Every structure is written in C-alpha cells, then in structure tokens.
Amino acid sequence: MQAVGWTPPSGTLGRLVAAAAERARAPLATPAELRARAADLPAPPSLEAALRGEHVRVIAEVKRASPSKGAIAPGLAAGAQAARYVDGGASAISVLTEPSAFGGALADLDEVTRAVAVPAIRKDFIVDHVQLWEARCAGASGALLIARALAPDALERLIEAARLVGVTPVVEVRTSDELGRALNANASVIGVNNRNLETLEIDPTTAERLIPEIPAGCLAIAESGMQSAADVARYARVGADAVLVGSAVSAAPDAAAAVRALTHAPRVARR
C-alpha cells in the first residue's frame, strides 16, 4: 500500500529502484540461508565509532561508473582500491554493489571487507530485507537506505531490520521532510545527498541547509559533489561529521594521495 503523502520515485532513481526490486525477488540465497551464514560471522567493525573524531572523517567510495558520469574507473579492483583509500586515511569504505548503472557487484563488498579492517557500507538501492542479509554476509558494517526511494512505513521497517541483521542503517535524505521521517524512525546515521537522484542534478547547498538540522547525537554525512579539501571544509563548517567521496577518488591516479588531501578539516560540533 502506498503511504499517504509519498509517491514512488521517478526518473533515474525510479528505474534503479525497480531494477533492485527485481533482483531482490530472485536473490542468490534465501533469507534463511543468509541468516544461517551470518550466525557464524564475527560482528563487523563499528561504523559509528569510525565516523567520530576531531576531524571530518572521509568515507571513500569504490565506484566504477555512474548514471551521471558514465564510466569512471571500469577496471577498478575493489579490494586493492579500498586498501589504497585506507592508506590515505579513509575511515570507512562505501561499496557500490548496483550492477546496471554503477558496474558494481556484491562480490566487491566481500572483497573489500576481506582486504581492509575499516567499516564498509553497502551502497545500493535497498528495498528488501534480503539485501540487508546479503550485506551482513559480505561483511558490511552499514547499508544505505534512501528515504526518497522508500515509503515511510517501508523506511521504518528496513531501519529496524538493518539493526536486527547487525548492520547500521545509513539513511540518505534531501529534504527536511525526509530528515523528519528518518529521525522519527530513530535513524542515528544520516547522509545528506546534494544530488537529486531522480534528475541527477547537484545542489551543493542541500547539505549546508540540512546538516545543521540534524541533532548532535546523530552522525551527519555530506554526500555528492566533493572534489577538494575546500569542499570538505565547506561542510565541516556546518557540522558534518563525515563526507562521502566517490568519483573524485575512484578516478584519481593516486587514490591514497587523493583521500589524504581530504582528511584535515576540523570537525565543528552541531548544537
């Protein structure tokens, strides 16, 4: 049933959500099989602990392609790239597992969590709890939930499901209404995406406007459009705890140096 006041996403986001739902209906393993596998796994490293500190933390993304840019680094090896990011000071790794537009795979997440000790986030268009179990079995510490992609009741269910599975839900928002829904569902890690995933347009002021609204007890991540240390400093000034950087570091000839250049912005506490 469609929630009152919410309409399904359109544009690029709508297509990617529909494709994700199709994949979730035919997973490589059943939820029961995945739960059995997860029972034997150690707890993943804490994402929330990794994103707290005196400086704005960098979440570096393994990203081969995107709908807005096309091919970025098609030959990128996920584990080796993640190791370079960690050498540069990345506090966590975001792994795009969406195959059709981003060139990712669940195997990339497994490869990353075997290669590095820092937390990894499954970044995909998650619409079903089976995708959360897949993330847990691949070693993820966190999983992205996009508020615009999910009806309010579905968002609440998946936030709760993520915690039961043992991964931290990273709830992505773009509006004050979406932020309110995330907070009402007790989200503790919130990403503010400067990119409108329906139109693919970037408004760099989005994170500037919304991050100050995020309670100090939550973690706030600025996402999309990050290219330089000046960009990180811009979001540090409004209280970002972390930034997520994808294309700029995935395409960099020296990934470790590219990440290192972004790690020095002092964090400014939100009130």
Backbone bond lengths (Angstrom), bond angles and torsions (degrees), N, CA, C in turn:
res aa  C-N    CA-C-N  psi(-1)  N-CA   C-N-CA  omega(-1)  CA-C   N-CA-C  phi
1 M - - - 1.477 - - 1.531 109.50 -
2 Q 1.319 116.53 135.02 1.460 121.29 179.44 1.525 110.67 -77.12
3 A 1.336 116.62 131.55 1.461 120.64 -178.35 1.527 110.41 -71.50
4 V 1.345 116.09 145.87 1.458 121.34 177.88 1.532 109.26 -63.64
5 G 1.357 116.50 133.76 1.453 120.47 178.36 1.511 114.41 84.68
6 W 1.304 117.56 0.56 1.470 120.72 179.68 1.511 108.40 -125.30
7 T 1.312 117.03 137.32 1.460 121.97 174.71 1.514 108.77 -120.86
8 P 1.318 118.89 148.02 1.460 120.79 179.33 1.531 110.89 -58.34
9 P 1.330 116.69 148.40 1.461 119.36 -179.64 1.520 111.83 -66.17
10 S 1.327 114.79 152.74 1.460 121.46 179.13 1.524 109.11 -115.45
11 G 1.310 115.70 -171.84 1.464 120.81 173.98 1.515 112.97 59.59
12 T 1.331 114.61 -148.19 1.462 120.36 -177.46 1.519 111.46 -59.64
13 L 1.322 117.26 -43.91 1.456 120.15 179.87 1.522 111.07 -60.61
14 G 1.320 117.60 -44.00 1.455 120.54 179.35 1.517 112.03 -59.17
15 R 1.332 117.22 -42.12 1.469 120.36 -179.81 1.529 111.19 -66.66
16 L 1.325 116.59 -41.21 1.457 119.68 -178.40 1.527 111.71 -70.81
17 V 1.309 117.32 -35.00 1.465 120.85 176.55 1.527 110.07 -65.92
18 A 1.330 117.05 -43.31 1.465 120.37 178.86 1.529 110.99 -62.39
19 A 1.324 116.68 -41.38 1.465 119.74 178.86 1.527 111.11 -65.87
20 A 1.337 116.32 -38.34 1.464 120.16 178.68 1.521 110.71 -65.06
21 A 1.321 116.73 -39.45 1.465 120.11 178.80 1.521 110.83 -63.23
22 E 1.328 117.04 -37.97 1.465 120.49 176.66 1.522 110.77 -62.73
23 R 1.317 117.42 -44.50 1.476 120.08 179.59 1.527 110.82 -65.11
24 A 1.322 116.42 -37.52 1.464 119.88 -178.83 1.531 111.48 -66.89
25 R 1.335 116.94 -24.95 1.467 119.93 178.88 1.521 111.84 -76.51
26 A 1.336 116.70 -14.23 1.471 120.54 179.08 1.531 109.60 -135.19
27 P 1.344 117.31 62.75 1.471 120.03 -176.90 1.525 111.44 -68.96
28 L 1.325 115.29 161.44 1.467 120.30 179.30 1.523 111.55 -69.70
29 A 1.332 116.75 -23.64 1.458 121.86 176.88 1.518 108.36 -142.80
30 T 1.334 117.08 152.81 1.460 120.29 -179.86 1.521 110.02 -76.93
31 P 1.337 117.08 159.73 1.469 119.01 175.79 1.522 112.83 -54.80
32 A 1.327 117.58 -38.17 1.468 119.94 179.65 1.527 111.04 -63.92
33 E 1.330 116.48 -42.16 1.466 120.03 178.41 1.525 110.90 -64.91
34 L 1.317 115.81 -40.51 1.461 119.78 -179.81 1.526 111.33 -67.84
35 R 1.325 116.88 -39.93 1.469 120.02 176.92 1.522 110.90 -60.87
36 A 1.319 116.67 -40.71 1.461 120.41 179.21 1.527 110.94 -63.83
37 R 1.313 116.54 -40.98 1.473 119.88 177.45 1.520 111.21 -64.88
38 A 1.325 115.96 -42.77 1.464 120.35 -176.63 1.519 111.70 -65.32
39 A 1.321 117.30 -29.52 1.465 120.81 -177.97 1.522 111.88 -60.22
40 D 1.316 117.60 -26.64 1.467 121.47 -178.05 1.526 113.01 -95.03
41 L 1.326 117.21 1.28 1.462 119.84 -176.16 1.523 111.50 -92.61
42 P 1.338 117.20 146.37 1.471 119.04 172.68 1.521 110.23 -70.87
43 A 1.315 116.49 159.99 1.465 120.22 176.70 1.525 109.51 -63.66
44 P 1.330 117.66 139.72 1.461 119.28 177.98 1.526 110.43 -73.72
45 P 1.326 117.80 162.93 1.473 119.55 176.70 1.521 111.29 -62.14
46 S 1.322 116.50 149.52 1.462 121.55 -175.79 1.523 111.47 -72.54
47 L 1.322 115.83 120.52 1.463 120.36 176.48 1.518 110.54 -68.82
48 E 1.316 117.38 -42.99 1.462 120.16 -176.98 1.520 111.50 -63.62
49 A 1.321 117.43 -40.30 1.471 120.06 177.85 1.522 110.60 -64.57
50 A 1.327 116.83 -38.17 1.468 120.44 -177.50 1.521 112.66 -68.02
51 L 1.335 117.26 -24.71 1.464 120.47 -175.07 1.523 113.48 -97.36
52 R 1.315 117.20 8.94 1.468 120.71 177.15 1.525 109.66 -107.41
53 G 1.338 116.40 138.77 1.458 120.27 178.24 1.511 111.79 170.11
54 E 1.319 115.79 -177.99 1.458 121.01 -177.75 1.518 112.62 -75.27
55 H 1.332 116.59 -24.50 1.461 120.73 179.69 1.532 109.71 -113.80
56 V 1.310 115.45 156.11 1.457 120.73 176.34 1.525 108.60 -63.52
57 R 1.314 115.67 125.22 1.458 121.13 -178.04 1.528 110.68 -79.57
58 V 1.313 115.74 148.87 1.461 121.60 178.56 1.520 109.63 -106.87
59 I 1.326 115.49 124.05 1.462 122.36 169.50 1.527 105.72 -101.86
60 A 1.314 116.26 111.41 1.465 120.92 -176.88 1.526 109.25 -97.19
61 E 1.313 115.83 139.00 1.463 120.24 -170.59 1.527 113.08 -108.86
62 V 1.317 114.67 136.24 1.463 122.19 172.31 1.530 106.63 -86.27
63 K 1.331 115.95 110.56 1.470 120.46 -168.10 1.529 109.92 -144.75
64 R 1.321 117.00 112.40 1.465 120.87 -178.26 1.524 112.77 -89.05
65 A 1.329 116.37 -29.00 1.471 120.40 -175.75 1.520 107.98 -160.05
66 S 1.334 115.55 169.55 1.465 120.19 174.86 1.521 109.07 -154.58
67 P 1.343 118.17 159.25 1.462 119.69 178.27 1.516 113.09 -63.40
68 S 1.337 117.64 -29.30 1.461 120.29 -177.09 1.520 113.05 -82.99
69 K 1.341 117.15 -32.25 1.465 120.44 -174.38 1.523 113.69 -110.73
70 G 1.331 118.16 -13.14 1.451 119.95 -173.05 1.516 109.62 73.09
71 A 1.342 116.20 -143.67 1.463 120.26 -178.39 1.524 110.19 -66.79
72 I 1.335 115.90 133.02 1.463 122.20 177.92 1.523 110.39 -114.92
73 A 1.317 116.04 -53.05 1.472 122.05 178.41 1.522 107.52 -150.90
74 P 1.347 116.83 72.43 1.462 120.21 -170.32 1.529 114.17 -60.82
75 G 1.324 117.62 -29.02 1.458 120.08 -177.62 1.510 114.33 -93.00
76 L 1.314 117.82 9.37 1.458 122.54 -174.83 1.531 111.46 -61.26
77 A 1.338 116.26 130.12 1.461 122.74 175.59 1.527 107.88 -94.66
78 A 1.323 116.23 119.39 1.466 120.78 -167.47 1.523 113.06 -59.85
79 G 1.315 118.30 -49.60 1.461 120.43 -176.46 1.507 112.82 -64.75
80 A 1.328 116.27 -45.34 1.463 120.22 -179.67 1.525 111.05 -64.95
81 Q 1.331 116.91 -38.45 1.461 119.55 178.88 1.521 110.59 -66.33
82 A 1.324 116.85 -42.07 1.461 120.04 178.19 1.523 111.01 -60.66
83 A 1.320 117.46 -40.13 1.465 120.66 178.71 1.522 110.89 -62.98
84 R 1.337 116.81 -37.96 1.468 119.47 176.93 1.525 110.53 -65.17
85 Y 1.334 116.31 -40.86 1.460 119.52 178.23 1.533 111.01 -60.09
86 V 1.316 116.33 -44.34 1.468 120.04 -179.17 1.521 110.35 -65.57
87 D 1.321 117.35 -37.17 1.471 120.21 175.20 1.524 110.89 -59.11
88 G 1.326 116.61 -31.70 1.459 121.21 179.54 1.515 114.19 -84.39
89 G 1.330 117.24 -4.44 1.461 119.81 177.16 1.515 115.76 105.93
90 A 1.335 118.23 12.63 1.467 119.80 177.11 1.525 109.85 -63.26
91 S 1.328 116.30 137.10 1.461 121.43 179.47 1.512 112.75 -90.20
92 A 1.324 117.11 -19.96 1.460 122.47 178.18 1.522 107.94 -156.46
93 I 1.336 115.33 161.63 1.463 121.43 179.94 1.517 108.72 -120.96
94 S 1.336 116.16 130.50 1.456 122.13 171.39 1.526 107.45 -97.61
95 V 1.335 115.70 131.51 1.463 120.03 -176.95 1.526 109.01 -121.19
96 L 1.312 116.22 114.12 1.462 120.33 176.68 1.525 108.95 -76.15
97 T 1.320 116.17 117.62 1.464 120.21 -179.62 1.523 111.90 -105.84
98 E 1.336 118.48 2.34 1.464 122.22 179.65 1.529 108.84 -73.93
99 P 1.356 118.94 126.20 1.463 120.10 -172.06 1.524 116.45 -86.31
100 S 1.339 119.09 -35.71 1.455 119.79 -166.31 1.519 113.89 -76.14
101 A 1.333 118.08 -40.26 1.464 121.43 -176.96 1.511 112.96 -107.57
102 F 1.328 117.35 -20.21 1.464 120.69 -174.29 1.532 113.46 -114.87
103 G 1.314 117.67 -5.05 1.458 120.57 176.68 1.513 114.18 67.95
104 G 1.333 116.32 24.91 1.455 119.91 -177.55 1.512 112.77 -100.67
105 A 1.336 115.13 176.58 1.462 121.46 178.72 1.515 108.30 -158.76
106 L 1.316 115.61 154.16 1.456 120.22 177.30 1.529 110.70 -59.61
107 A 1.324 115.95 -31.50 1.472 119.87 178.56 1.527 111.51 -61.02
108 D 1.332 117.72 -29.00 1.469 120.49 177.49 1.526 110.71 -63.52
109 L 1.324 116.45 -39.85 1.463 120.83 179.60 1.524 110.16 -64.34
110 D 1.312 116.71 -45.36 1.461 121.09 178.00 1.523 110.67 -60.37
111 E 1.325 116.58 -41.36 1.470 121.25 179.97 1.528 110.97 -64.54
112 V 1.323 116.57 -41.28 1.468 120.59 -179.60 1.523 111.05 -65.66
113 T 1.326 117.44 -45.83 1.470 119.15 -176.73 1.520 111.95 -68.96
114 R 1.312 117.58 -21.24 1.468 120.57 174.23 1.527 111.37 -81.69
115 A 1.334 116.60 -24.33 1.464 120.64 -173.98 1.513 113.57 -89.46
116 V 1.345 117.91 -29.00 1.468 120.83 -174.77 1.530 109.93 -132.77
117 A 1.330 114.89 157.99 1.467 120.45 -177.91 1.517 113.20 -96.06
118 V 1.332 118.42 -10.55 1.466 120.30 -179.67 1.525 109.41 -77.45
119 P 1.338 118.08 159.91 1.468 120.39 -179.31 1.526 112.54 -63.23
120 A 1.328 114.81 148.26 1.465 122.04 175.48 1.521 109.37 -120.24
121 I 1.327 115.21 144.15 1.466 122.57 179.25 1.524 108.40 -113.48
122 R 1.333 116.50 129.56 1.457 118.73 171.14 1.518 108.71 -78.15
123 K 1.327 117.09 117.17 1.458 121.54 177.70 1.526 108.13 -107.04
124 D 1.312 114.60 111.83 1.458 121.24 -176.56 1.522 107.13 -158.81
125 F 1.306 116.27 -172.85 1.454 121.70 179.42 1.526 106.30 -105.02
126 I 1.324 114.84 83.93 1.455 121.31 -170.04 1.520 109.87 -86.08
127 V 1.328 114.47 123.51 1.458 121.33 -177.73 1.520 112.24 -129.16
128 D 1.328 117.11 -3.86 1.461 120.73 -173.60 1.525 109.46 -145.39
129 H 1.341 115.67 147.48 1.462 119.42 -176.61 1.520 112.54 -64.27
130 V 1.362 118.31 -22.87 1.461 119.20 179.16 1.530 110.85 -62.37
131 Q 1.339 117.11 -30.97 1.461 120.31 178.64 1.524 111.24 -69.03
132 L 1.330 116.64 -28.92 1.463 120.57 176.21 1.527 110.62 -71.71
133 W 1.326 116.34 -40.73 1.468 119.02 175.90 1.528 110.47 -63.96
134 E 1.335 117.48 -38.62 1.464 120.05 176.08 1.522 110.78 -59.42
135 A 1.327 116.03 -43.44 1.463 120.70 179.40 1.515 111.04 -61.34
136 R 1.326 116.10 -45.37 1.471 120.02 -179.71 1.518 111.37 -62.03
137 C 1.327 117.07 -43.01 1.462 120.32 -179.03 1.523 112.47 -68.67
138 A 1.329 116.84 -22.76 1.465 120.97 176.09 1.524 112.06 -88.63
139 G 1.337 117.40 4.09 1.463 120.34 174.88 1.507 115.92 93.12
140 A 1.333 118.01 9.10 1.468 120.43 -176.70 1.520 111.94 -67.77
141 S 1.320 114.94 145.79 1.460 122.04 171.65 1.518 111.21 -93.25
142 G 1.331 117.16 -25.33 1.449 121.90 -177.19 1.511 111.52 -143.33
143 A 1.334 115.75 165.17 1.464 121.81 177.39 1.516 108.79 -144.83
144 L 1.324 116.06 137.30 1.461 122.00 -178.38 1.523 110.82 -79.12
145 L 1.324 116.30 132.62 1.459 123.22 171.50 1.526 107.12 -122.89
146 I 1.317 117.52 120.07 1.463 122.09 -175.39 1.524 108.71 -94.69
147 A 1.326 117.26 114.65 1.463 121.17 -175.38 1.526 111.63 -58.03
148 R 1.325 118.33 -40.90 1.461 120.40 -178.02 1.528 111.58 -65.13
149 A 1.326 117.00 -25.81 1.455 121.02 -176.82 1.519 113.17 -82.52
150 L 1.339 117.13 -13.21 1.456 121.13 -169.97 1.521 111.09 -125.16
151 A 1.324 116.46 132.52 1.460 120.14 171.52 1.527 108.93 -59.21
152 P 1.332 118.41 151.68 1.467 120.52 -175.72 1.519 114.34 -51.76
153 D 1.334 117.84 -42.96 1.463 118.53 -179.54 1.520 111.17 -68.69
154 A 1.328 117.29 -34.82 1.464 120.43 177.92 1.524 110.95 -68.19
155 L 1.332 116.71 -38.65 1.461 119.93 177.64 1.524 110.23 -61.02
156 E 1.320 116.35 -45.88 1.465 119.99 179.72 1.525 110.95 -61.00
157 R 1.341 117.06 -43.70 1.463 120.63 -179.18 1.525 111.40 -62.96
158 L 1.316 116.24 -41.65 1.462 118.96 -176.61 1.528 112.08 -74.53
159 I 1.332 117.75 -32.32 1.462 119.60 173.55 1.525 109.63 -61.47
160 E 1.318 115.90 -46.26 1.465 119.78 179.08 1.531 110.75 -65.16
161 A 1.330 116.38 -42.13 1.462 120.08 -179.70 1.522 111.44 -62.62
162 A 1.340 116.92 -40.71 1.462 120.02 179.80 1.522 110.77 -58.39
163 R 1.312 116.28 -43.95 1.470 119.49 -179.16 1.523 111.14 -66.84
164 L 1.320 117.22 -36.80 1.463 119.81 177.70 1.525 110.81 -67.58
165 V 1.325 116.56 -36.10 1.458 121.28 177.81 1.526 111.47 -68.23
166 G 1.340 115.94 -33.01 1.456 120.36 -179.22 1.512 114.41 107.80
167 V 1.356 116.89 20.94 1.467 120.81 174.39 1.528 108.34 -120.69
168 T 1.324 116.50 147.62 1.457 121.19 -179.87 1.523 110.02 -80.50
169 P 1.335 118.41 125.02 1.462 119.57 176.00 1.527 110.72 -75.01
170 V 1.314 115.99 124.89 1.464 122.49 174.15 1.517 105.96 -103.38
171 V 1.322 116.62 106.61 1.467 120.89 -172.03 1.521 109.28 -94.91
172 E 1.325 115.21 121.56 1.463 121.39 -176.74 1.523 110.43 -97.05
173 V 1.346 116.04 130.95 1.461 122.08 -177.89 1.524 110.39 -131.90
174 R 1.355 114.72 162.87 1.465 120.78 175.58 1.518 112.71 -135.54
175 T 1.323 117.62 -9.61 1.456 120.87 -177.16 1.523 109.81 -134.71
176 S 1.324 115.76 163.83 1.463 120.01 176.73 1.519 111.13 -63.21
177 D 1.338 117.33 -35.20 1.458 120.28 178.53 1.529 110.43 -63.95
178 E 1.319 116.68 -45.30 1.465 119.74 178.68 1.524 110.98 -64.23
179 L 1.325 116.62 -38.62 1.462 119.65 176.74 1.523 110.33 -61.90
180 G 1.325 116.93 -42.66 1.461 120.12 178.09 1.518 111.80 -59.98
181 R 1.337 115.94 -41.45 1.471 119.33 178.32 1.519 110.82 -63.69
182 A 1.329 116.50 -41.29 1.461 120.25 179.61 1.522 111.25 -63.01
183 L 1.324 116.18 -43.88 1.462 119.96 -179.05 1.535 111.20 -68.72
184 N 1.321 117.00 -37.89 1.460 120.41 177.97 1.523 111.69 -64.48
185 A 1.330 115.71 -26.29 1.463 121.00 178.11 1.532 111.79 -91.47
186 N 1.347 115.45 10.10 1.469 121.65 175.93 1.528 113.76 66.84
187 A 1.326 116.52 32.39 1.468 119.23 173.31 1.521 109.22 -66.54
188 S 1.317 116.77 138.09 1.464 121.04 -179.68 1.524 112.63 -112.40
189 V 1.339 117.49 -14.09 1.464 122.39 175.82 1.519 106.93 -125.89
190 I 1.338 116.47 118.23 1.459 121.47 -173.23 1.525 109.69 -126.25
191 G 1.318 115.18 125.73 1.455 121.10 174.25 1.512 109.99 -101.21
192 V 1.319 116.69 136.36 1.467 121.14 175.79 1.524 107.81 -108.78
193 N 1.317 115.83 114.34 1.457 120.95 -175.19 1.520 110.18 -93.01
194 N 1.318 116.22 120.50 1.466 120.89 175.47 1.527 112.24 -69.77
195 R 1.338 116.51 -18.17 1.467 120.09 -178.05 1.529 110.54 -94.10
196 N 1.309 115.94 131.71 1.457 122.27 170.47 1.527 107.10 -79.92
197 L 1.307 117.82 110.39 1.459 121.07 -174.01 1.522 113.16 -72.66
198 E 1.325 117.72 -12.40 1.466 119.78 175.49 1.518 111.27 -81.18
199 T 1.340 116.69 -40.48 1.465 120.75 -178.57 1.522 113.05 -104.04
200 L 1.326 117.37 -16.56 1.471 126.86 -176.58 1.529 113.13 72.41
201 E 1.314 117.76 8.02 1.462 120.52 177.26 1.526 110.73 -78.13
202 I 1.344 115.65 146.40 1.469 121.23 178.82 1.522 109.25 -108.15
203 D 1.322 115.49 132.65 1.460 122.83 170.20 1.528 106.49 -121.17
204 P 1.340 117.88 102.34 1.462 120.30 -174.83 1.517 114.60 -66.59
205 T 1.350 116.61 -9.25 1.465 118.61 178.16 1.531 112.45 -85.36
206 T 1.332 117.89 -8.82 1.466 120.23 -176.77 1.517 111.16 -58.85
207 A 1.330 116.69 -51.32 1.470 119.68 -179.86 1.523 111.28 -66.47
208 E 1.332 117.65 -33.23 1.463 119.81 177.11 1.523 111.45 -62.38
209 R 1.310 116.88 -36.74 1.469 120.35 -178.33 1.525 112.43 -77.48
210 L 1.321 117.31 -39.11 1.463 120.05 -170.47 1.523 114.01 -91.36
211 I 1.317 118.46 -32.48 1.464 119.13 -176.79 1.526 112.54 -58.10
212 P 1.343 119.77 -41.19 1.468 118.19 177.64 1.535 113.89 -62.24
213 E 1.332 118.11 -18.37 1.456 121.58 178.32 1.528 112.71 -82.47
214 I 1.326 117.46 -11.01 1.464 120.92 -176.78 1.523 108.74 -82.27
215 P 1.330 118.39 126.49 1.463 120.47 -178.19 1.523 112.44 -56.73
216 A 1.326 115.61 148.91 1.462 120.81 -176.46 1.520 112.61 -60.93
217 G 1.325 116.78 -26.17 1.459 119.37 -179.66 1.513 114.23 -74.33
218 C 1.321 117.56 -13.60 1.463 122.44 177.49 1.526 109.73 -95.18
219 L 1.311 115.73 160.73 1.458 121.02 172.46 1.525 108.83 -94.33
220 A 1.343 116.70 135.14 1.460 122.36 -178.01 1.525 109.56 -116.46
221 I 1.327 115.46 126.80 1.465 121.94 -178.49 1.524 108.75 -117.95
222 A 1.326 117.66 128.90 1.463 122.32 172.65 1.519 108.75 -90.94
223 E 1.334 116.27 131.95 1.462 121.01 -174.50 1.527 111.35 -127.82
224 S 1.316 116.12 145.40 1.469 126.78 171.59 1.525 113.04 78.16
225 G 1.320 114.03 136.03 1.457 121.58 175.43 1.510 114.46 85.84
226 M 1.321 117.85 5.59 1.461 121.32 -179.03 1.534 109.68 -79.17
227 Q 1.334 115.85 120.86 1.465 120.23 -179.35 1.525 112.91 -124.31
228 S 1.329 117.30 -27.91 1.460 120.10 -168.71 1.520 111.08 -144.60
229 A 1.330 114.91 171.59 1.463 120.77 175.88 1.524 110.62 -61.88
230 A 1.326 117.15 -32.55 1.468 120.14 178.20 1.526 110.93 -64.45
231 D 1.333 117.56 -36.25 1.461 120.64 177.02 1.525 110.62 -65.33
232 V 1.330 116.91 -42.58 1.466 120.28 178.59 1.527 109.67 -62.44
233 A 1.329 116.76 -44.14 1.469 121.04 179.36 1.523 111.16 -61.10
234 R 1.306 117.19 -35.68 1.473 121.81 179.07 1.529 110.43 -58.73
235 Y 1.322 116.98 -44.49 1.460 120.01 -178.25 1.517 112.17 -83.75
236 A 1.319 116.61 -23.37 1.470 119.55 172.63 1.522 110.14 -61.92
237 R 1.319 116.89 -38.97 1.469 120.69 -176.29 1.531 112.55 -63.73
238 V 1.337 117.35 -25.77 1.466 119.02 -179.57 1.526 111.70 -99.28
239 G 1.339 116.80 5.47 1.451 119.39 172.17 1.503 116.94 105.20
240 A 1.338 119.31 16.48 1.465 120.45 176.60 1.521 110.42 -64.35
241 D 1.315 115.89 136.14 1.466 120.76 173.61 1.516 110.92 -86.64
242 A 1.328 116.42 -26.20 1.464 121.19 -176.92 1.516 108.92 -154.18
243 V 1.331 115.64 162.00 1.460 122.17 171.37 1.519 108.07 -126.61
244 L 1.313 115.30 146.33 1.458 120.42 174.55 1.515 107.76 -107.29
245 V 1.325 116.41 123.17 1.466 122.40 -175.45 1.521 108.63 -122.77
246 G 1.334 116.36 124.90 1.454 119.86 -175.96 1.509 114.50 -115.26
247 S 1.333 116.78 -78.00 1.470 120.73 -172.08 1.517 112.53 -59.33
248 A 1.332 117.30 -41.11 1.459 120.50 -174.42 1.523 112.26 -62.45
249 V 1.327 117.03 -37.94 1.465 118.78 -178.84 1.522 111.60 -89.06
250 S 1.334 117.88 -30.07 1.464 119.49 177.72 1.525 111.31 -65.79
251 A 1.330 116.80 -35.70 1.464 120.94 -177.50 1.525 113.30 -89.26
252 A 1.315 117.83 -7.42 1.472 120.53 -174.06 1.524 111.38 -69.23
253 P 1.335 117.89 138.97 1.467 120.32 177.00 1.525 112.74 -65.24
254 D 1.325 116.98 -29.26 1.466 121.74 176.21 1.530 106.52 -125.17
255 A 1.332 115.93 93.08 1.464 120.46 -173.13 1.518 111.66 -64.73
256 A 1.321 117.80 -38.20 1.467 120.13 -179.59 1.520 110.67 -63.45
257 A 1.325 116.84 -44.34 1.467 120.29 179.37 1.527 111.23 -65.59
258 A 1.343 116.35 -37.62 1.459 120.15 179.98 1.526 110.70 -63.40
259 V 1.329 117.31 -41.54 1.465 120.25 177.64 1.522 110.48 -69.13
260 R 1.313 116.56 -43.94 1.470 121.08 -176.70 1.531 111.03 -56.97
261 A 1.318 117.04 -36.20 1.461 121.01 -178.42 1.531 112.80 -66.29
262 L 1.336 116.58 -15.68 1.461 120.75 -175.55 1.521 114.02 -102.34
263 T 1.325 117.60 1.84 1.473 120.12 -166.93 1.527 115.19 -98.33
264 H 1.311 118.96 8.93 1.475 118.91 -169.22 1.528 114.71 -107.74
265 A 1.312 119.02 2.77 1.471 119.92 -176.44 1.529 110.60 -75.62
266 P 1.329 118.70 122.65 1.471 120.32 176.93 1.524 111.03 -64.33
267 R 1.308 115.88 139.16 1.456 120.33 178.65 1.532 109.67 -79.05
268 V 1.320 116.15 138.26 1.459 123.01 177.14 1.524 107.75 -108.83
269 A 1.312 116.89 119.83 1.467 120.12 -175.65 1.523 110.64 -66.97
270 R 1.323 116.68 139.89 1.459 121.90 174.47 1.537 108.76 -84.84
271 R 1.292 115.74 151.14 1.468 120.21 178.66 1.522 110.79 -83.73
